[in-house]
Amino acid sequence: MFNNLFILLMEIHKDIIKEKNLYICIFFSYCRY
């Protein structure tokens, strides 16, 4: 359920993710632990 919400958020902010690659990388690392 939480994963789906995250994926949805990614889809909405796809362009932002591409622009802020480093930030997303850090965010992913934070979410994993």
C-alpha positions in Angstrom: 0.0 0.0 0.0 2.8 2.4 1.0 4.8 1.3 -2.0 2.0 2.1 -4.4 1.7 5.6 -3.0 5.4 6.1 -3.4 5.3 4.9 -7.1 2.4 7.3 -7.7 4.4 10.1 -6.3 7.3 9.2 -8.5 5.0 9.2 -11.6 3.7 12.7 -10.7 7.1 14.1 -10.1 9.0 12.3 -12.8 10.5 15.5 -14.3 11.5 16.8 -10.8 13.2 13.4 -10.1 15.2 13.7 -13.3 16.3 17.2 -12.4 17.1 16.4 -8.8 18.9 13.0 -9.2 21.2 13.5 -6.3 18.3 14.4 -3.9 16.3 11.3 -5.0 19.4 9.1 -4.5 19.7 10.4 -0.9 15.9 10.0 -0.4 16.0 6.4 -1.6 18.8 5.6 0.8 16.9 7.2 3.6 13.7 5.3 2.9 15.6 1.9 2.6 16.8 2.1 6.2 
